[in-house]
Amino acid sequence: MAGTLAFPESDSDEEWDMDLSALLENPGEPKSSTPSGRGQDLASEQNMTSAQQQCVVASIPASLPEPADLLWPPPADPVISNMLCICHLGIRLHTEQIARRLWNVEFNQRQKSLLLRSPRKRLCVAVYPSGKMTCVGARSETSARVELRRYARLIQKSIRFNELPGLSDKVDTSGVFIYHHARFLGFRVTNIKAEYSLGYAVDIRRVYESCRDEYHLNVFYDADIFPAIKLTLESPFKMTVQLFSTGAVGITGATSTDDINFVCTKMLHEICRKFAISDVPPDLRICNRATL
C-alpha cells in the first residue's frame, strides 16, 4: 500500500536495537543487515571496549596525590562580622539631659547610659556618664571610627549653658555649649569577630592531636560537648579560634585584622593541610564563607 513503511518481518526487536546502538556509536560506518554481519560488529565492539578499558587502567597513576596537592580553589580572605571599638570624650556627661535633646536615643535608667542606633550601617553606640563610648556592630575599623566621631560631635553640641540652671547666672553664655571641651580620645579596637573557610574538610581528630602533641598549643576538643576544636592563642596573638571538620573557622577576641589574616591564611593552613580530606562532597570542600 502506498504511503506506508514496510519493516522486515524476519528480524526481531532485539536485532533492530543492536543496529541502532551500533549506528549511534559509529555513524560513518555502514552496518550489515544480516544476522552474521551484526555478530561481527558486536565482536569488534567488544574488542574495542576491552582495549579502551586497558588504556584507562594504564593511565591511572600508581599513587594518588596527597589531598594537600589537589587543585582546590584558593581560600578567600576572612570576613569580619562584628567589631567592638571604644573611645573616651575626656569629660563627664549629663546623660539624662542629653537624652532629651537628641533623636533616636534610648536612655537606660539603671546604668544612666545612652544607646544611639545607626539604621544605615546597622551598628549602635553606647554613651556612659563617665564619657566612655562603645561601638558595636561595625564591619570595619574605619566605619566604627566615623560613627563614634559623628556621635561625639552630636554630644558636643547637645546642651547649651543657658539650658541648665546655675550655669549662666553671671554672664550670658547662650551661644556656648557645655560640652565644647569634649575630645575624641583613646580610640582602639577591643574585640573582632571574624569568619573564614579553609576551602576543604579536615580530619578533626588528627588536627587536635597534632596541635596538642606536635605544636603544644592550648587546644580543647570533645565531640560530645561541641563539634569543633577550640584553640586559644595567647602569645603573640590573643584570640580564640574554633575549627570545624568542614573547614569553617570562627575567630573571636582578636584586636587586629593583620593578626586574623596571618592566623587564617598561614598558621591554620600549615597545621591542617596534612590532614585534609579529599573524598568529600563539593559543597563541603568548596565554600565561600564559613557557616557557624
C-alpha positions in Angstrom: 0.0 0.0 0.0 1.3 3.4 -1.0 2.2 5.8 1.8 3.1 3.1 4.3 6.5 2.0 5.6 7.3 -1.7 5.4 9.5 -3.2 8.1 11.3 -6.5 7.6 9.4 -9.4 9.3 12.4 -11.7 9.7 14.3 -9.5 12.2 13.3 -9.4 15.8 13.2 -6.2 18.0 16.5 -7.1 19.7 18.3 -7.1 16.4 16.9 -3.7 15.5 18.0 -2.3 18.9 21.6 -3.6 18.3 21.6 -2.0 14.8 20.5 1.3 16.3 23.1 1.3 19.1 25.9 0.4 16.7 24.8 3.2 14.3 24.8 5.8 17.1 28.3 4.9 18.2 29.9 4.7 14.6 27.6 6.8 12.3 30.2 6.9 9.5 30.5 3.1 9.0 27.7 1.2 7.2 26.2 -1.8 9.0 25.2 -5.1 7.5 21.6 -6.1 7.7 22.2 -9.8 8.0 22.5 -11.5 11.4 26.0 -12.6 10.6 27.1 -9.0 10.0 25.6 -8.0 13.3 27.6 -10.6 15.1 30.8 -9.4 13.6 30.0 -5.8 14.6 29.3 -6.8 18.2 32.5 -8.8 18.4 34.6 -5.8 17.2 32.7 -3.6 19.6 33.6 -5.8 22.5 37.2 -5.8 21.4 37.3 -2.0 21.3 35.7 -1.8 24.7 38.3 -4.0 26.3 41.2 -2.1 24.6 39.7 1.2 25.9 39.5 -0.3 29.4 43.2 -1.3 29.2 44.1 2.3 28.3 42.1 3.7 31.1 43.7 1.3 33.6 47.2 2.1 32.3 46.5 5.9 32.6 45.7 5.7 36.4 48.9 6.5 38.4 50.2 4.1 40.9 50.0 6.5 43.8 47.3 9.2 44.1 48.4 12.7 45.1 48.1 13.8 48.6 45.0 15.8 49.5 47.0 19.0 50.1 48.3 18.8 46.4 44.9 18.7 44.8 43.8 21.7 42.9 41.4 23.3 45.3 40.3 26.9 44.8 42.4 29.4 46.7 40.8 30.4 50.0 39.2 33.8 50.4 40.1 36.4 52.9 38.5 36.3 56.4 35.1 38.0 56.7 34.7 40.4 59.7 31.1 40.0 61.0 31.3 42.2 64.2 33.7 44.6 65.8 33.8 46.3 69.2 35.5 49.7 69.5 35.8 52.2 72.4 36.8 55.8 72.9 36.6 58.5 75.5 35.4 62.1 75.5 37.6 63.2 78.4 34.7 64.7 80.4 31.7 63.6 82.5 28.2 63.8 80.9 24.7 64.6 82.0 23.2 61.7 80.0 19.6 62.3 81.1 19.7 65.8 79.7 21.4 64.7 76.5 18.7 62.0 76.0 16.0 64.8 75.9 17.9 66.8 73.3 18.8 64.1 70.7 16.8 62.0 68.3 16.7 58.1 68.2 18.1 57.8 71.7 17.3 55.1 74.3 18.0 56.0 77.9 18.9 53.2 80.3 17.6 54.4 83.7 19.6 51.7 85.6 23.0 52.4 84.1 22.3 56.1 83.2 23.6 55.4 79.7 22.5 56.3 76.2 22.0 53.9 73.3 22.2 55.5 69.8 21.4 53.4 66.8 22.5 53.9 63.3 19.9 52.4 60.9 22.1 52.9 57.8 25.1 50.9 59.0 23.4 48.6 61.4 25.5 49.5 64.4 24.8 51.1 67.8 26.8 53.4 70.0 26.6 53.4 73.8 27.4 56.5 75.8 28.1 56.4 79.6 28.2 59.2 82.2 31.9 58.8 82.6 32.4 59.9 79.0 33.2 56.4 77.6 31.7 55.5 74.3 31.5 52.0 72.7 30.5 51.0 69.2 29.1 47.5 68.4 28.2 46.1 65.0 30.7 47.7 62.8 32.3 45.7 59.9 35.5 47.7 59.7 37.7 50.0 61.8 37.0 52.9 59.5 33.2 52.8 59.8 33.4 52.5 63.6 35.7 55.5 63.9 33.4 57.6 61.7 30.3 56.7 63.7 32.0 57.4 67.0 33.2 60.8 65.9 29.8 61.7 64.5 28.0 60.9 67.8 30.8 62.6 69.7 30.1 65.8 67.7 26.4 65.5 68.4 27.0 65.2 72.1 29.5 68.1 72.0 26.7 70.3 70.6 23.8 68.9 72.5 23.3 71.3 75.5 24.0 75.0 75.9 25.0 76.7 79.0 21.7 78.5 79.5 19.7 75.2 79.3 20.9 74.1 82.8 20.2 76.2 85.9 23.1 77.7 87.8 25.5 77.8 84.9 24.6 81.1 83.2 23.9 83.4 86.1 26.9 85.7 85.9 27.5 86.0 82.2 25.4 85.5 79.1 26.8 82.3 77.5 23.8 81.4 75.4 26.0 80.6 72.4 28.4 78.4 74.2 27.9 74.7 74.6 28.5 72.9 77.8 30.5 70.0 76.2 32.6 72.1 73.9 35.7 70.7 75.7 34.8 67.2 74.7 37.5 65.4 72.6 37.8 62.2 70.7 40.4 60.3 72.7 41.8 56.8 73.0 40.1 55.1 70.1 41.0 51.4 69.9 39.6 48.1 68.8 39.0 45.7 71.7 37.3 42.7 70.0 36.8 41.4 66.5 34.6 38.5 65.4 35.5 37.0 62.0 34.6 34.0 59.9 36.8 32.1 57.5 36.8 28.9 55.4 39.8 26.7 54.6 38.3 25.5 51.4 38.5 21.8 52.3 37.4 19.4 55.0 39.8 18.2 57.6 40.2 15.2 59.9 39.2 16.9 63.2 40.6 14.3 65.5 44.1 14.2 63.8 44.2 18.0 63.8 43.5 18.1 67.5 46.3 15.5 68.2 48.7 17.4 66.1 48.0 20.8 67.8 48.3 19.1 71.2 51.4 16.9 70.7 53.4 18.5 67.9 52.7 22.2 68.2 52.0 22.2 72.0 49.1 24.6 71.7 46.3 25.3 74.2 43.6 23.3 72.5 40.4 21.6 73.6 38.2 19.1 71.8 35.3 16.9 73.0 32.8 15.7 70.4 30.2 15.1 73.0 30.2 18.7 74.1 31.0 20.7 70.9 31.8 19.6 67.3 34.7 22.0 66.9 38.2 22.4 68.1 38.7 25.3 70.5 42.2 26.8 70.0 43.2 29.5 72.5 46.2 31.6 71.4 47.8 33.8 73.9 51.2 34.9 72.5 51.8 36.7 70.3 48.2 36.7 69.2 45.5 36.9 71.7 42.4 35.3 70.3 40.1 32.2 70.3 39.8 30.0 67.2 37.1 27.4 66.5 37.8 24.9 63.7 35.1 22.6 62.4 35.5 19.5 60.4 34.0 21.1 57.2 36.8 23.7 57.2 34.7 26.5 58.7 36.7 28.7 61.2 35.3 31.2 63.7 37.6 33.8 65.4 36.8 35.9 68.5 38.8 38.1 70.8 41.2 39.5 68.2 42.3 43.1 68.2 43.9 43.4 64.8 42.9 42.4 61.3 46.5 41.6 60.4 46.6 39.0 63.2 43.5 37.4 61.8 44.8 37.3 58.3 48.1 35.7 59.5 46.4 33.1 61.6 43.9 32.1 58.9 46.0 32.2 55.8 49.2 30.8 57.1 49.0 29.2 60.6 45.8 27.2 60.1 46.8 26.0 56.6 50.2 24.9 57.8 48.5 22.8 60.5 45.5 21.5 58.6 47.0 20.7 55.1 48.4 17.4 56.2 45.0 16.2 57.5 42.8 17.4 54.6 40.1 15.1 53.3 39.6 14.9 49.5 36.7 12.4 49.3 34.1 14.9 50.5 31.2 16.4 48.6 32.0 19.6 46.7 29.6 21.7 48.7 31.6 20.9 51.8 35.1 21.2 50.2 34.4 24.4 48.3 32.6 27.0 50.4 33.0 30.8 50.0 32.0 31.7 53.6 32.2 29.8 56.9 28.9 28.8 58.4 28.9 28.7 62.1 
